[in-house]
Amino acid sequence: MPGPCPQTPEPEPIPGRCGLLEVPESRSHRGGRTIKLTVAIIPATSTKPAKDPVVFMEGGPGGDAIGAIPFLIDSGVNRDRDLIVMTQRGGPYSQPYLACPEIDRFSADAVGLPYDAPSTGRLLVSAAKECRVRLTADGIDLRAYNTTENAADFAALRKALGIKKWNVYGYSYGTDLALTYLRRHPQGIRSVTIDSVVPPQIVSLPWAWDSAQEGINTIFAACEAQPACKSRYPDLSRKLTEQVRRLEANPLTLTVQPPGGGSPVKVVLDGGTLVNLLVTNGGALPSADVPAAIDELARGNPERFARAQAAGAGTPVVAQAHGLTHSVVCSEWAPGFSESDVLEAGRRAFPGWPDTVLAHAPQLPFEYDLCRVWNVPDRTAIQRVTTYSKVPTLIISGTFDAKTGASWGPYAGRTLPCSTAVQIPGIGHFVVPQSPCAQSVLASFLARPTAPDTGCVAGLAPKPFTITPDPERT
């Protein structure tokens, strides 16, 4: 049904038309409540657009799909085709919105807490429990907020809009969703693009350590390949291990101003914090600054890491839909593995790091404790399944991505015989908005899905790393 576009924190209004898609909360319980998902349709900039639009699948799970529209427009995704963006069930601007302000408040406070201390974990679990009690008291069936239902929502959207063929573009968790959608609802799909790949058959909490190892080590290898960086910052892997061990044994407490300004905040830097900042690199800690940041830390200057940690102190206007996040993670990613499996994966990835750091999957500390109170059923038999398809697929990865390692793109492509996989050097998570070459490849793929032009990739190399003056030579 048509409706007004949502008011977003962006100064410019959404440049398209909007509406709501009403779907069952649970398709396995007929006659139950319905939910409403916001849909935005951004017209193509071309005067003669193609008839098959692009539909975007947001990451997270629980990310802000509507908030991604400016990045997609700036990337030219709607140059020759209309762009369709829909909130995932439970996501920001959907009804209901599975926000957890309790967890947002914890996250803002957590910048000043030890990352992996049991006391921090208890605060997180308590916040999650409060949120779960509130959401279920509102009648929300958390079991229904999963990737299977998400995929069925997009199938319903295509039918509601009367679209015969469309092109799917998903990033991060949206690739898990896109591959699930391709497997379960293959009708009407002209092409699929997956950016920063999360293969549904492999994603788990231990899996996160494999991606962290690949992304961090690739940054170090790129520094080695640049003579200025290699000379200025030797032995980065050894230095990082030393600093993770040092900070885990003796955390630093500092007061720093967040990168975006505002009042100074207290931050704690321990080994787990350091690792998490490297995994989520970008924004407050760009990849180009990582060697300098590690070198400075080793010399007693933690400022870059401290400021990057302080960036998490403010609660965003539209926050993560934690209710969707944990409903997916706890039913689809966590089951089948244990805390000891996470620890063993961490030890394989980073031998010599403290067990207290390695016991927690990057970005999801204390998740097993949280899942015990979130209490949603195991869905891995339905969801942890490989997608086989001959639909043309473009697979895009960034070599510096420590959230979804670049090698998982070709891994997913092994059962997609009509796929083209490209790896963009020196780019982290969510590649297309960061890489003009990736934008060019995507445009070429959408024009000719069976023969995309990937020529620009061959000439790419990571940008030069930040080189600071060597205090021993000044």
Buried (B, 14 or more C-beta within 10 A) or exposed (E): EEEEBBEBEEEEEBBBBBBBBEBBBBBEEEEBEEBBBBBBBBBBBEEEBBEBBBBBBBBBBBBBBBBBBBBBBEBBBBBBBBBBBBBBBBBBBBBBBBBBBBBBBBBBBBBBBBBBBEEBBEBBBBBBBBBBEBBEEEEBBBBBBBBBBBBBBBBBBBEBBEBEBBBBBBBBBBBBBBBBBBBBBBEBBBBBBBBBBBBBBBBBBBBBBBBBBBBBBBBBEBBBEBEEBBEBBEEBBEBBBBBBBBBBEEBBEBEBEBEEEEEEBBBBBBBBBBBBBBBBBBEBBBBBBBBBBBBBBBEEBBEBBBBBBBBBBBEBEBBBBBBBBBBBBBBBBBBBBEBEBBBBBBBEBBEEBBEBBBBBBBBBBBBBBBBEBBEBEBBBEBBBBBBEBEBBBBBBBBBBBBBBBBBBBBBBBEBBEBBBBBBBBBBBBBBBBBBEBBBBBBBBBBEEBEEBEBEBBEEBEBBEBBBBEEEEEE
